[in-house]
Amino acid sequence: MSVEIKNIFKQISGAAGEEEFLTMLEGNGVKIQRIVSHESSTSENEWYDQAYTEWVR
């Protein structure tokens, strides 16, 4: 098993409306990601539904 080391505090310069994902750990039904949203949101009165459970901190 190889380990890739990345800086999670690195500044990300993304375009408005986009999201960037960095998977930090994944295995046995668990995925820990750093997600950076650049002014991304669901429209008012619209329900956002996804196929997996998410816990946000």
C-alpha positions in Angstrom: 0.0 0.0 0.0 1.4 3.4 -1.0 0.6 6.7 0.8 0.4 10.0 -1.1 1.0 13.0 1.1 -0.8 16.3 0.2 -1.1 19.6 1.9 -4.8 20.0 3.0 -4.2 23.7 3.9 -3.0 24.6 0.3 -4.9 27.5 -1.2 -7.2 26.4 -4.0 -8.1 28.9 -6.7 -11.2 27.5 -8.3 -13.8 29.1 -10.6 -17.1 30.3 -9.2 -19.8 27.6 -9.0 -17.3 24.7 -8.9 -16.3 22.3 -6.1 -12.9 20.7 -5.6 -12.5 17.4 -3.8 -9.5 15.8 -2.0 -10.0 12.3 -0.7 -7.9 12.0 2.5 -8.9 8.5 3.6 -11.1 5.8 2.0 -12.0 2.3 2.9 -14.5 -0.1 4.4 -17.6 2.1 3.8 -15.9 5.4 4.9 -14.6 8.3 2.8 -13.1 11.4 4.4 -12.8 14.3 1.9 -11.8 17.9 1.9 -14.5 19.7 -0.2 -14.0 23.3 -1.2 -17.1 25.0 -2.7 -16.6 28.2 -4.7 -20.0 30.0 -4.3 -21.9 26.8 -5.0 -25.4 26.4 -3.7 -28.7 24.8 -4.5 -31.4 27.1 -5.9 -34.0 28.4 -3.5 -37.0 26.1 -3.0 -35.0 23.2 -4.6 -34.3 20.0 -2.6 -30.7 18.6 -3.0 -30.7 14.8 -2.8 -27.7 12.6 -3.1 -27.1 8.8 -3.0 -25.0 8.8 0.1 -25.1 10.1 3.7 -22.9 13.0 4.5 -21.6 14.5 7.7 -20.2 18.0 7.4 -17.9 19.8 9.8 
